[in-house]
Amino acid sequence: MHIDNYFSISNSEMEKAEFVIYGIPYDATQSFKPGSRFAPNAIREASWNLESYSQFFSFDLSLAKVCDAGNINCDGSFEEIGRRVEELLDKVSGIPVAIGGEHSISVLTTKKFKNSCFLVFDAHFDLRDEFDGNKFNHACTTRRIFEQGFDVVIIGVRSGCKEEKIFADRNGISYIFSWDLNEFEDIEKLVEDYKRIYLSIDTDAFDPSFAPGVSTPEPFGINPKVLLELFSEIPERIVALDFVEVVPDENKITQTLIAKLIFEFIAGKCSKLK
């Protein structure tokens, strides 16, 4: 048994699972540091270092029904990968948890959740119409999802071109700069009217001191502890989520953080509902 083959808390068949973890090892458009195609298995490996009991939520994760559905085949075009994602999600009745891979995978994983708010933690606006001649570049992700009809809320942003900020302001896209985020209530106010939330975590939202292994690191980031509050206060409204842009680091800091956040999301969701 190789510990990067499946998540340590995986204990269920897909048909019975409350949570389905699946990897999308795709990083064809990363413009600075490549390598997030290796993240899904690195995050799985890191999960084996973590205790299956959440001290924060006082919840034993062995009581949750979790399936690791493996990785999506990322051969071929972006559209072909998208069809494979759709085929998998058609079989999922639990909460899907995607692990990338670059942020462009969110364009594929959100399609079944269009009646939701797209709540994204990201250092970047990702609102370019195209980048390097590609409309599905990782720098265009939130623009494409906005065009699908989602209301968008961006948390932790601190980078982007002037045109992206103008686009956000003109189109009513809500955002909080990392230096203005003081407490969880700042986020809660922006999503209080939404009963369904698709949560996307671009790991570069966190300060590089917490997550050094990312494709495009940006100083002055946020503390990942804010996610514990989110998982504690509104987990029942999160219908799907993804974790993206991890480039596994040698000391396993970043991939361990993401594995831990997945653990705590599941613990928070279950402790709220059970």
Summary of the structure (lengths in Angstrom):
residues: 274
radius of gyration: 17.0
end to end distance: 32.3
largest distance: 52.5
contacts: 975
relative contact order: 0.20
helix: 39%
strand: 22%
